[in-house]
Every structure is written in C-alpha cells, then in structure tokens.
Amino acid sequence: MSKCVCIIAEFRGGNFRRVSFEVASEGRRVADSLGTSLCAIVVGAGIAGKAAELGRYGVDKVYIVDNPALESYLAETYVPAVAEVVEKCDPAVVILPASVDGKDLAARLSARLGAGLAQDCTQVVCENGTVKAKRPIFAGKCFAWCEWAEGALPVVSCRPNVMDCMAPMEEKKAETETVECSIPEARSRVLGLDLDTSGKVELTEAEIIVSGGRGMKGPENYTMIEDLARILGAAVGASRAAVDSGWRPHADQVGQTGKVVNPNLYIAVGISGAIQHLAGMGSSKYIVAINKDSEAPIFSKADYGIVEDLFNFIPVFKDEVEKFKSTCT
Amino acid sequence: MNIVVLLKQTPDTESVIRIAGDGKSVVTSDLKWIINPYDEFAVEAALRLKEKHGGSVTIVSWGPQRVVESIRTALAMGADSGVLVDDEALEGSDSLGIAKALAAAVQELSPDIVLCGSRAVDYDEAQRGPMVAELLGWPHLALGVAVDSDGSKVSIDRPIEGGKVTTEADLPALVTLGGSHAVWSPRYASLPGIMKAKKKPLAAKKLSDLGLDSSECGSGAAKISIISLEMPPQRTPGRIIDGDLDTLGKAQELVRALHDEAKVI
C-alpha cells in the first residue's frame, strides 16, 4: 500500500477544536484521491479517551502521544514528539490546522524534518499522485500555487473555516495506538493560560463579523456594534484606523497587519476600505458596507451597500435583525 | 544583552499587487519598500530591551542592495550595526533555505536573544522565526504582544484563539512578535539618528562567508516552490440598497436579502 496521509489534530480544553475535523475531512479527501489510508497524530495530556472520535471524520488510525509534560502547547516539547510519530508513519503528506499553534508547530516541525511547508492553505489538490496547494499571499491580494520538489515531504497547514467539514459518521471509531516518546527537557514553559470564557466569538473562526472603522467616531459608540454582533452571534472586528486611535484592542484588527478573516458575512460599518483592510476581509463570502460616503472604496467589494449615516441606520437595522431572529427561531 | 533582529524588506501594505509576465512572481518595479511591519515591532522591542539592559542591537537581513535602505532605517531608529546576506544564490530559496542562512549569520554573532516578526506581510510564510530557532537548537516563543527579560530569561504574552498565554524561555532564545502598530508604536528615526546611522557598521556577506554552500540553502535545495500566481476572483459588483426606501425600508430589505438571497442569517 502506498504511503498514508497524516493529519495532526489540535486539542484544547478537553476537546478537539473544530478545525481538527476540517483538517481530518480534507485529509480524507486527499487520501481518497491518492488511494491510501488516513492516520492522525494527537499530542497532549489526558487526551487518549477522545482520540477514537476522529474516526467519525474519516480517520482510519490515530497515533496518541499522551504525556503530562504535554499539558500545554510548547514548540520545544510538541515538535520532537510529533516528528517522531511522523517519521514512524512515513506519510506522503502531512496536513494540520493553520491555527496560531498549528502554524508555529508546522514551521519548527518542517525545519526538523527538512520538509517543505505551505502555510494557511485554502485548497489542496492531487494531480497524478502529487500534491499541490494554494495559499493567499499579500494577505489575499494574490494567491500562490505551490508544488513540492521530488522526494520532499509536503507539510500543509489549512486555514480554519475554509475546508469543508464532512458530516460525522456517528458510529465510526478510529483504531488507536499509543506511542511512547521521550519528551526533552524544555527550556521554555507556560506560566499562565487565561482563556476568555465570555463566549466571545474568535474573529478568524467566526461565521459572521461586524466591524467598525473610523466612522464610529469614538470607542463609546462600539456598544452599537457589539449589540448587533450579539444578536447575530457574530465576532466584532475593527479597522486599523480604529485600533490605532485606541478605540479597540489590537486583537480585533482586520487587515494586512492584523487578522485575515473569511466569514460567511462581513458587515463593514463606517469603514472606507483602505487597500490593506480590503486584503484582510476580501475573501468573505458576503460583504455588507454601511457608509455615508457613496464614493468609499469599500462599496466596490460589497454585495450589499447602504449609503447612509451609520448612526441612523445601525439602530434600525439592529431592531429589524432582532425582529427577524425572534420570528424564525 | 546582545540582541539580533531578523528584518525583511517588504512592499508597503498599501501597494497594489500585480502578477509579472512569468506568471509566478509579482511586478516589483513600481513598489515602495518598507521594513516588514512585524519586524519593525521587533526593532522597537529590541531597542526597549537594550534601554533596560544595555548591550547592542544588530540587524540581520537578506536580499538585494535595496535592503540596505531598510537596515539604515533600523539603525536610525537606534540599532547599532547591520549584516546583509546578499547572495544571488538565495534567489528561489524556500523559507528553510533562508532560515539556514539567517541561522548561520546569527551564530556568528552569538546573541542572547533573537527577535523577529511572526510573519511578513508579503508572502506570509510564518516560518522564519521557528525555523531559525530549530536550526540553532534554541527555544522560541511566538507571537509576543509584550516582551520582557530579566537578563537570564525572556517572557511574552501571546494571544491564542479565545484567550491569552504567558510563556517564558531561558536565554538564549528566539521570540517572534505579533501585535499591531497600536501595540508597539515603533519609534520614528530622528534626524540626528539618521545622520548617525550613515556611519554605523553594515557588513555585506555572501553564503561562503557564513560557511554555507548554495547546495544547502539555494534554489536547488528548495523543497517547495511557487509554480503560479493567480488573482482572487473578482467580486461581481453588488447593489446599493436605495430606491425610494427610507431607513426602515432599507433595513428591512437588507435583512430580507441576507436571509433569502445570501442565506447567511
């Protein structure tokens, strides 16, 4: 049998992160087109019980490295363990999430294995048994197709929210194998983990984003955006102008120096649409722009435009969304 | 405390990107070049550490002669010296090849700490920092939005999806920087700084000066390469919801469109 496809699943707070299932689904598609099996590597502490769940998303076999020393992600401890298992499976391709930790792990792992890495891919295809991947560059102003040299191991990290997640096959369980790895003494450590339990939706994984820009005029007006976001189950974003003005935290910044997002719906409120902002949100499936300046560049990207003062429009729109939500659920 | 900053020169983020005739590179003739913003944050973080602990800040970069201008800018901000790895053999190298050249340049300087951006705003490979750390056999901390050191350890705050982690590493270590302009407010070069920068040492190196061979890190060693570029699909022009509608009418029409047409709410 030809070499397997290997995914690396990400685990946090006692559960697989959704992007792990997206990566498993993509791994399954690649494995099918290569005519081979799909294995997964799961690394962490106290994770063994959940590992077989990956079978629901098409994984045939899970290699588990379960060690108390792997409680939190640290490149220094995770990378040697993952590298050891990758060498043991000898895969045709490695696929993992392009999450914050996933991208970090992918880079260090690829240096260790001498592999070729394509980060943040939005498409993976197999042609005549070889893998090609597409990834955004210049924050989505352009896309690059990458190809691997003969004999090189492709490592592909997949952008969250892009790869289709298969419908879970409820009864299916993956075969599991526990691997003992020696974990090197780390010269780095996690001092504290502060998880936001407010239920705030993370920008890069949000299906809907409501973003405010310079037109918001001040930090106090963002309650309007937050209210609308809460009703829509959306995350709140901001333009660089709003963040530079100190109105919003930098973690909310969408754009080329900030987060690149791809929700189903992006609502740009009082954002004119600087090139670097458009790059960060241009791949959203639907874009709504609300701006009183009909010449604002954001309208050239918008599926729906509202030319009106946001301070008039947003409260009325919020009420209408609320009304709609109460009738449809 | 001796600090190295890895610095890449990138096109300005307001640049319009066009595909060149070869179909796999971008037109560079009309681009304005800047220090990769995340590396500029690293320069700022390095200067703050130097202010606290003394020592020196060395800028290590790679690329053609135009990069000298960006190194001089960092020197004008307050860095002490620069190294530019300028070797044609690095044309077509992959991230790992570049990382090997940078790791060799860092090794010659034997710093306590290496700082660099978590990503570059051009090709956004997000690989350089962790790769250099792996090649040096050093610990690394990624995506710092705050960096501090007591001289024997370095610690950072690092945002992750849905939270924040505080991590620490023993020196020598590499740290990549995240955040934004608002977080770091990198200092501007002062006029006296610009004058002084002209006299600060800037060494040009070839791969052979670093004890490397192009077969290890040149295009021939690349495991991955770009075979073609494509522009994102053009968005079909949308519609402005107006007609004769008042604010309420527009709001109702937008809700309807988002539900019935786009099916996103």
Interface residues (C-beta under 8 A of the other chain):
Chain A: R17 S72 L74 A75 E76 V79 S99 V100 D101 K103 D104 A106 A107 R108 S110 A111 R112 G114 A115 G116 L117 A118 Q119 D120 K132 P136 I137 F138 A139 G140 K141 C142 F143 A144 W145 C146 E147 W148 A149 A152 L153 P154 A186 R187 S188 R189 V190 L191 G192 L193 D194 L195 D196 K200 E202 T204 E205 E207 I208 L232 R240 V243 D244 G246 H250 A251 Q253 G255 Q256 T257 G258 N264 L265 A274 I275 Q276 A279 G282 S283 K285 Y286 I287 V288 S294 F299 S300 K301 A302 D303 Y304 G305 I306 V307 E308 N312 F313 V316 F317 D319 E320 V321 F324 K325 C328
Chain B: P11 T13 E14 S15 V16 I17 I19 K24 V26 P37 Y38 D94 S95 L96 A99 V121 D122 Y123 D124 E125 A126 Q127 R128 G129 P130 M131 A133 E134 L135 W138 P139 H140 L141 A142 L143 V145 S155 R158 P159 I160 E161 G162 G163 K164 V165 T166 T167 E168 A169 D170 A173 G179 S180 H181 A182 V183 A222 K223 I224 S225 I226 I227 S228 L229 E230 M231 P232 R235 P237 G238 R239 I240 I241 D242 T247 L248 K250 A251 Q252 L254 V255 A257 L258 H259 A262 V264 I265
